[in-house]
């Protein structure tokens, strides 16, 4: 079979199969049970350990959000560069001996369409991740101050620890969305790189 025809038929199938696998994997994962932060009853004993663990957990969670945003932004920028290179490859392809630039073959059109489609998925996923906002943070200082008049030191620390746990619970689903977006973007960038390599091959063999 002609390589150009084979690529035309196989590339869209491989692309959409890979994306389907990504979406299936994105929905998988083990979520650890979290404590019920809505209960007003606290156990006996010193709350210092739970307080420190909950505070550290929230801090780590918010740090991971910033890291996810950075990685997604870098991959979206890389995807933009790959698409630009692919377009330049076809725009500057060599002319024939007669001086005329040959028309795009079916395989070249397929790679260009696949690369554009992958970039649109990357852009949409990056935009989706960008608008995942509204993070719960540390307890409000004024709220903690006002609660000092109603609770002793131990009960107040339990409440603050509970606030940290509640913030982590509220943020968990949003962090999950960013992780899914990162997975989709990462796989699409890899596929886009393969599409670019295929484009270079097609142009080189046509020259």
ABEGO torsion letter per residue (X at the ends): XBAAAAAAAAAAAAAAAAAAAAAAAAABEBBBBBBBAABABBBBEBAAAAAAAAAAAAAAAAAAAAAAAAAAAAAAAAAAAAAAAAAAAAAABBBBAAGBBBBBBAAAAAAAAAAAAAAAAAAAAAAAAAABBGBBBBBBAAAAAAAAAABBAAAAAAAAAAAAAAAAAAAAAAAAAAAAAAAAAAAAAAAAAAAAAAAAAAAAAAX
